[in-house]
């Protein structure tokens, strides 16, 4: 994993920041949902992806897809390979699974550390208590987002981050890359366009591209899938008082020892945003950093 990626000096002042993200959980019936992933300069995309793909080939495993890896029921299509691996490993499955995931999480951590010639990955996202969100206790925000906590989490993540960058005097050009899920892609396209063509043109004009890709061929979407799953699972298990199947060290590595991580919006934070929303139009656009971002619990 020790290598350097030298960048031509004339390019250093002209780059696009890409945000690769994925969602975990269902807005309709999950207690918690997450939209999370990694941002990085386009200079870092190829080095990260090349090494991730090399790991997949060396370990002779299919692309990482957390829902299938942790499912206890055989599922069709992408998951059929993982179901076969789980069956072949038998009693060794859980230990082998944890070792494999640790390898990929370690690569994310290494890629998140600032080193000469490398643009580091930065974890970001939003984990939302969807049960509270749609339960009628934050009516104004829920109505505004049609009680869809995934839509809320996606727009909150993009708006909150870009507004903070602009407030710091930066003018980031941004590309957003999402998994091309047939059921979700049209909705996600609509939700990002609501930002791009919304009332805050300072943000909208900086969204330069929106891409939907097959996660099988895009390692950074696989990494986003790991982070979204780990973030939601961690919060769900903490809330329920149970131990997760996913080793805590995986989340620590995916967030570079929590140097950057998705924010958590539970009842307290949602109530705070609801109070801002009650102040009238424009009192909070879900982008203004008026609320302290609360990271997930340290477990």
Secondary structure, DSSP 4 states (H G I P E B T S, - for coil): --------GGGTT---EEEEEEEES-TTT-SEEEEEEEEEEGGGHHHHHHHHHHHHHHHT-PPP-HHHHH-SS--STHHHHHHHHHHHHGGGHHHHHHHHHHHHHHHHHHHHS-BTTBPPPEEEEEEEEHHHHTTTSSHHHHHHTTT-HHHHHHHHHHHHHHHHHHHTT----EEEEEE--TTTHHHHHHHHHHHHTSS-HHHHTTEEEEEEE-GGG-HHHHHHHHHHHHHHHHHHHHHHT---SS-HHHHHHHTTTTTS--EEE-HHHHHHHHHHHTT-TTS--S-STTSPPPPPP--
